[in-house]
Amino acid sequence: MFAEVRRSLVVGLVAGGVLAGCTSPEVAPDIVLITADALRADHLSINGYPRETSPNIDRFAREAWHFTEAVTVIPKTGPALTTMFTGHQTDTHRVRTNLWRMPRALPVLAERLGDEGYRTAAFVSNPAVGASMGFARGFDTFKELFAGDGVSAVNAAFLQWAADEWTRPSFVWLHYIDPHGPYDPPPALEALFVDDEWAQSSARVSLDYEANQIEGGSPNKLLGAVPRYQQLGDEDRVAVYVARYDAEIRHVDNAFGEVIRALEELGRYDNAMVLFTADHGESLGEHNFYFEHGWFAYDATLRVPLMIKRPGQTEGGIVEAQVSLVDIVPTVRDVVGASWEDDGAGGSVFRAPESRPLVKIESAGRYPETFHGLRSTRWKFLKSRALGSEELYDLAADPGETENRAGGEAELATELRLRLSETRAALRSDASPVAPPLEEDEIDARAREQLKALGYLQ
């Protein structure tokens, strides 16, 4: 799983729990948020992955704060990014699957920054975070780039926007659809990995979704087989799919590098707060779940990269305390010194992150079974909603989550069960009104076809 990585620069905490060297800028900084879809943290080369998937991201990570224990709270795009933009947990915003709108009762980051005088712009290539889902709220410019090579289209639209006169502090969000499946990297990048020794692995996976599909379920939501939308003809070698996934990471990395260079050339980089993260990871065969995400709450789909460069920062460091996407809103508020009231579930990652040892996690809706639980850097507790069965994993000793310790650690399981119940009750007390899900006929034809290609619709 996630390789141990150490550099000579070690994070220090000063009195009051603030990361050393982190002061608010005198001039309002630009905020540049870049998110990649379905990007596992452990497939970045900076985190010990043997393929060179991420040279540009690696370079950035060495100059930024690198949070090596970052997690999403739910491994599905719409719910995860609803959490990120509202600063509220799923029990509060109640979006647990794609095609559910963000509730209007909760303010979002773009609205908050707009109230602070920021110009706002977004460039997205996944219809699960399109305007019809509520993600355009607060953005002066919102570009949906669903067709073709979404990564390149996002950058082209951003660069065109950035070329205009940039005199006001701006909040910019770029969301890349890659490395989300179907894995279809540019041929030149695929060639980097698809013929290496890993890609010649003999491990095979079933292509028979009829035999593996749960009765009444979707051919894109199954165990022990390649989801229908991911299938590459009769290709059944796991390593070939993984090589293509890695090549898509490299595609994102190239795009990320292009954005950073553009910011530098425009003179906007030094005083910018730049954040790079993902909505969730991807299961590549762990627990017999191939090339998908959402069904389970295991670390293959929960662990995400998170790197943040503060305005004026030139030296990086590692933070090993657990943080999550629910912390993004208060972190931005902390860095820009904004005036909005902070009522979410998270806290700034720059202020005593060790004080939040447990993160409430869950799997997504619309799967045969769902789970919720709590995670720390050491332990993970999961409970099946329907069956009531429990799982407990020692992540330090068993990062692959293969040995259920719930029976052998009964006292700890009991404590975490109680904590989970208390946490959910507190979050539900602030629950927002539910925004109704979109009906399929409410989605325009262009977005509907892309949602089918991504496995969201049949």
C-alpha positions in Angstrom: 0.0 0.0 0.0 1.3 3.4 0.9 5.1 3.4 1.1 6.9 5.0 3.9 8.7 8.1 2.7 11.0 10.4 4.7 12.9 13.5 3.7 15.5 15.4 5.8 13.1 18.3 6.3 10.8 17.3 9.2 7.6 19.1 10.1 7.7 21.1 13.3 4.8 22.4 15.4 5.2 25.7 17.3 3.3 26.8 20.4 -0.4 26.8 19.7 -0.2 24.0 17.2 0.5 26.0 14.1 2.8 24.6 11.5 6.1 26.5 11.6 6.6 29.2 8.9 2.9 29.6 8.3 1.7 33.2 8.6 -1.1 34.9 6.8 -0.2 36.9 3.7 -0.3 40.7 3.7 -1.9 40.7 0.2 -4.9 38.6 -0.5 -3.6 35.5 -2.2 -4.9 33.7 -5.2 -6.4 30.3 -4.4 -5.7 27.6 -7.0 -7.4 24.2 -6.3 -6.5 21.3 -8.6 -8.3 18.0 -8.1 -7.8 14.7 -10.0 -10.6 12.1 -10.2 -9.9 8.6 -8.7 -6.2 9.2 -7.9 -4.7 6.9 -5.4 -2.0 8.5 -3.2 0.2 5.4 -3.3 0.5 5.5 -7.1 2.5 8.8 -7.0 6.2 8.3 -7.3 6.8 10.8 -4.4 5.1 8.2 -2.2 7.4 5.4 -3.2 5.6 4.0 -6.2 8.3 2.5 -8.5 6.9 3.9 -11.8 7.6 7.5 -12.6 4.0 8.6 -12.7 4.3 12.1 -11.2 7.5 14.1 -11.7 5.7 17.5 -11.6 3.6 16.7 -8.6 6.7 15.3 -6.9 8.5 18.6 -7.5 5.6 20.6 -6.1 5.2 18.3 -3.1 8.9 19.0 -2.1 8.1 22.8 -2.0 4.7 22.4 -0.2 3.2 20.8 2.9 2.7 17.2 2.0 0.0 15.5 4.0 0.8 11.8 3.8 -2.3 10.7 5.9 -5.0 12.5 3.9 -8.3 10.7 3.2 -11.6 11.4 1.6 -14.6 10.7 3.7 -16.6 8.9 1.0 -15.1 7.4 -2.2 -17.5 8.9 -4.8 -17.0 12.1 -6.8 -20.2 14.0 -6.1 -20.4 13.3 -2.3 -16.7 13.7 -1.8 -16.5 17.1 -3.5 -19.8 18.2 -1.8 -17.9 17.5 1.4 -14.9 19.4 0.3 -16.8 22.5 -0.9 -19.2 22.7 2.0 -16.8 21.7 4.8 -19.6 19.4 6.2 -19.7 15.6 6.6 -22.1 13.4 4.7 -24.4 13.0 7.7 -25.0 16.8 7.4 -25.2 17.4 3.7 -26.7 13.9 3.0 -25.2 13.5 -0.5 -24.1 9.9 -0.6 -24.1 9.1 -4.3 -23.6 10.8 -7.6 -26.5 12.7 -9.3 -27.7 14.2 -6.0 -27.5 17.9 -5.9 -25.6 19.9 -3.3 -28.1 21.3 -0.8 -28.6 25.0 -1.3 -28.9 25.5 2.5 -25.2 25.0 2.9 -22.9 27.8 1.6 -20.0 26.6 -0.5 -16.4 27.7 -0.8 -16.8 29.7 -4.0 -19.7 31.7 -2.5 -17.7 32.4 0.6 -14.6 33.6 -1.3 -16.8 35.6 -3.7 -18.2 37.4 -0.6 -14.6 38.2 0.3 -14.1 40.0 -3.0 -12.6 37.1 -5.0 -13.1 36.5 -8.7 -14.0 32.9 -9.1 -13.7 30.4 -12.0 -14.0 26.6 -12.4 -13.1 24.2 -15.2 -14.4 20.7 -14.8 -14.4 17.6 -16.9 -16.7 15.3 -14.9 -20.5 15.8 -15.3 -20.9 14.5 -11.7 -19.7 17.9 -10.6 -21.5 19.9 -13.3 -23.7 22.9 -13.0 -26.9 20.7 -12.8 -25.5 19.1 -9.7 -25.1 22.5 -8.0 -21.3 22.8 -8.4 -21.5 26.1 -10.3 -22.7 28.0 -7.3 -20.5 31.0 -6.5 -18.4 30.8 -9.7 -18.4 33.8 -12.0 -17.0 31.5 -14.7 -18.0 27.8 -14.8 -16.8 25.7 -17.8 -18.0 22.2 -18.4 -15.6 20.2 -20.6 -17.1 16.8 -20.9 -16.2 15.7 -24.4 -12.9 14.3 -25.7 -9.7 14.6 -23.7 -11.0 16.3 -20.6 -7.6 16.9 -19.1 -6.3 18.9 -22.1 -9.6 20.7 -22.5 -9.5 21.8 -18.9 -6.1 23.3 -19.3 -6.9 25.0 -22.6 -9.9 26.7 -21.1 -8.0 27.7 -17.9 -5.1 29.1 -19.9 -7.5 31.2 -22.1 -9.2 32.5 -19.0 -5.8 33.2 -17.2 -4.6 35.2 -20.2 -7.1 37.9 -19.5 -6.2 40.8 -17.2 -5.6 39.3 -13.8 -5.8 42.2 -11.3 -8.1 40.8 -8.6 -7.4 37.9 -6.2 -9.0 34.8 -7.7 -10.2 31.4 -6.7 -9.7 28.9 -9.5 -10.8 25.2 -9.4 -9.6 22.7 -12.1 -11.0 19.2 -11.9 -9.4 16.6 -14.1 -11.5 13.5 -15.0 -8.4 11.3 -15.2 -7.3 8.8 -13.9 -11.0 7.8 -13.6 -11.9 4.9 -15.9 -12.3 4.0 -18.6 -8.5 4.1 -18.7 -7.7 5.7 -22.0 -4.4 7.5 -21.8 -2.6 9.2 -24.7 -0.7 6.5 -26.6 2.7 8.1 -25.9 2.1 7.9 -22.2 0.6 4.5 -22.3 3.8 3.3 -24.0 5.8 4.4 -20.9 4.3 1.6 -18.8 2.2 -0.9 -20.8 5.2 -2.9 -22.0 7.3 -2.8 -18.8 7.9 -5.8 -16.7 4.9 -5.1 -14.5 2.6 -5.0 -17.4 3.7 -8.5 -18.4 2.2 -9.9 -15.2 0.2 -13.1 -15.7 -2.5 -12.2 -13.1 -5.9 -12.4 -14.7 -9.3 -11.1 -13.9 -12.7 -12.3 -15.1 -14.4 -10.5 -18.0 -17.7 -12.4 -17.4 -19.8 -9.7 -15.7 -22.9 -11.9 -16.2 -21.4 -14.6 -14.0 -20.1 -12.2 -11.4 -22.9 -9.7 -11.3 -25.2 -9.7 -8.2 -28.8 -10.3 -9.1 -30.5 -7.2 -10.1 -27.3 -5.2 -9.9 -25.3 -3.1 -12.4 -22.7 -4.7 -14.7 -20.5 -1.8 -13.6 -20.9 -2.7 -9.9 -19.6 -6.2 -9.3 -16.9 -8.2 -7.7 -14.3 -10.4 -9.3 -14.6 -9.0 -12.8 -13.8 -6.0 -14.9 -16.7 -3.6 -14.9 -18.4 -3.4 -18.3 -17.5 0.2 -18.9 -13.8 -0.6 -18.3 -13.4 -3.7 -20.5 -10.8 -3.5 -23.2 -12.0 -6.2 -25.6 -10.8 -9.6 -24.4 -7.9 -8.2 -22.3 -8.0 -9.8 -18.9 -4.5 -9.0 -17.5 -4.8 -6.9 -14.3 -1.4 -5.4 -14.9 -2.4 -4.0 -18.3 -5.3 -2.1 -16.7 -3.0 -0.8 -14.0 -0.4 0.3 -16.5 -3.1 2.3 -18.3 -4.3 3.8 -15.0 -0.7 4.9 -14.2 -0.4 6.4 -17.7 -3.5 8.5 -16.9 -1.8 9.7 -13.7 1.1 10.8 -15.8 -1.3 12.7 -18.1 -2.7 14.5 -15.1 0.9 15.2 -13.9 1.8 16.8 -17.2 -1.3 19.0 -17.1 -0.5 20.0 -13.5 3.0 21.0 -14.5 1.6 23.1 -17.3 -0.7 25.0 -14.8 2.2 25.6 -12.4 4.4 27.0 -15.2 1.6 29.2 -16.4 1.1 30.6 -12.9 4.8 31.3 -12.6 4.9 33.0 -16.0 1.9 35.2 -15.0 3.6 36.2 -11.8 0.7 34.6 -9.7 2.5 31.6 -8.2 4.6 33.0 -5.4 1.7 34.7 -3.6 -0.8 31.9 -4.4 -2.2 29.2 -2.2 -2.0 26.1 -4.4 -3.8 22.9 -3.3 -3.5 19.5 -5.1 -5.7 16.6 -4.1 -8.2 14.0 -5.3 -11.8 13.2 -4.7 -11.1 9.5 -3.9 -8.8 6.7 -4.9 -9.4 3.5 -6.9 -9.6 -0.2 -6.1 -7.2 -2.1 -8.4 -8.2 -5.6 -7.2 -8.1 -5.2 -3.4 -10.9 -7.2 -1.8 -11.7 -8.6 -5.2 -13.0 -5.2 -6.4 -11.5 -4.2 -9.7 -11.0 -0.8 -11.4 -13.9 0.9 -9.5 -14.6 2.9 -6.3 -17.6 3.5 -4.0 -18.7 0.1 -2.8 -16.3 -0.2 0.2 -14.5 2.1 2.6 -11.0 0.5 2.4 -7.9 2.6 2.0 -7.4 1.8 -1.7 -10.3 4.2 -2.3 -10.0 6.4 0.7 -6.4 7.5 0.6 -5.8 10.6 -1.5 -2.9 12.9 -2.1 -2.9 16.3 -0.5 -0.2 18.9 -1.0 -0.7 22.6 -0.1 1.6 25.4 -0.9 1.0 28.5 1.2 1.5 32.0 -0.1 5.2 32.8 -0.1 6.3 29.3 0.8 9.5 28.0 -0.7 10.4 25.1 1.5 8.3 22.0 2.0 7.6 19.5 4.7 5.8 16.4 5.6 2.8 16.2 7.9 1.9 12.7 9.1 -1.2 13.6 11.1 -4.5 12.4 9.6 -6.5 15.1 7.7 -9.4 14.9 5.3 -11.3 16.7 2.6 -13.7 18.1 5.2 -10.7 20.2 6.3 -10.3 22.2 3.1 -12.8 25.0 3.7 -11.4 25.9 7.2 -7.9 25.6 5.9 -8.6 28.2 3.1 -10.3 30.4 5.6 -7.3 30.1 7.9 -4.7 31.0 5.2 -6.6 34.0 3.7 -7.8 35.3 7.1 -11.4 35.4 5.8 -14.3 36.6 7.9 -16.9 33.9 7.3 -18.2 31.9 10.3 -16.7 28.4 10.4 -19.4 25.9 11.3 -18.3 22.8 9.5 -17.0 19.4 10.8 -13.3 20.0 10.0 -10.5 22.3 11.0 -7.5 23.9 9.4 -4.8 21.4 8.6 -2.3 24.0 9.8 -3.6 24.2 13.3 -3.0 21.2 15.6 -4.0 18.5 13.1 -3.1 15.9 15.8 -6.2 17.0 17.8 -8.5 15.3 15.2 -7.4 11.7 15.4 -10.7 10.1 14.1 -12.3 10.8 10.8 -15.9 9.6 10.1 -15.8 7.6 6.8 -18.4 5.7 4.7 -19.0 4.0 1.4 -21.2 5.4 -1.3 -24.9 4.7 -2.0 -26.3 2.6 -4.8 -24.2 -0.5 -4.1 -25.4 -3.9 -2.8 -24.2 -3.0 0.7 -23.0 0.1 2.5 -20.6 0.7 5.3 -19.7 3.5 7.7 -17.0 3.8 10.3 -14.1 5.7 11.9 -10.5 6.0 10.8 -7.3 7.1 12.6 -3.7 6.7 11.4 -3.6 3.4 13.3 -7.1 1.9 13.4 -10.1 1.6 11.1 -13.5 0.5 12.3 -16.2 -0.3 9.8 -19.8 -1.4 10.3 -22.3 -2.7 7.7 -25.4 -0.7 7.7 -27.7 -3.6 6.6 -26.1 -6.5 8.4 -24.6 -4.9 11.4 -21.3 -6.9 10.9 -18.1 -5.1 12.1 -14.6 -4.9 10.8 -11.5 -3.6 12.7 -8.1 -3.2 11.0 -4.7 -2.3 12.4 -3.5 -0.1 9.6 0.0 0.0 10.9 0.5 -3.8 10.9 -2.0 -4.6 8.1 -2.2 -1.7 5.6 -3.9 -4.0 3.1 -6.8 -4.5 5.6 -6.8 -8.3 5.3 -7.1 -9.3 8.9 -10.3 -8.4 10.7 -9.4 -7.8 14.4 -12.9 -7.0 15.7 -13.1 -10.3 17.6 -9.6 -10.1 19.1 -9.9 -6.4 20.0 -13.4 -6.5 21.4 -12.9 -3.6 23.9 -11.5 -1.3 21.2 -14.3 -2.3 18.8 -16.9 -1.5 21.5 -15.3 1.9 22.1 -15.2 2.8 18.4 -18.8 1.6 17.9 -19.9 4.0 20.6 -17.8 6.8 19.2 -19.3 6.2 15.7 -22.9 6.4 17.1 -22.1 9.6 19.0 -20.4 11.2 16.0 -23.2 10.4 13.6 -25.8 11.8 16.1 -23.9 15.1 16.4 -23.6 15.4 12.7 -27.2 14.6 12.0 -28.3 17.3 14.4 -27.1 19.9 11.9 -28.4 18.0 8.8 -29.5 20.2 5.9 -32.7 19.8 3.9 -32.1 17.1 1.3 -31.8 18.4 -2.3 -33.7 16.0 -4.6 -31.7 13.8 -6.9 -31.7 14.5 -10.6 -33.9 12.4 -12.8 -32.1 11.1 -15.9 -34.3 13.1 -18.2 -33.2 16.3 -16.4 -29.6 15.7 -17.5 -28.8 17.1 -20.9 -27.9 14.5 -23.6 -24.2 15.5 -23.7 -23.7 15.0 -20.0 -25.9 11.9 -20.0 -23.6 10.1 -22.6 -20.5 11.0 -20.6 -22.1 9.7 -17.4 -22.8 6.4 -19.1 -19.2 6.3 -20.4 -18.0 6.8 -16.8 -20.1 3.9 -15.5 -22.5 6.2 -13.6 -25.5 5.4 -15.7 -26.4 2.2 -17.6 
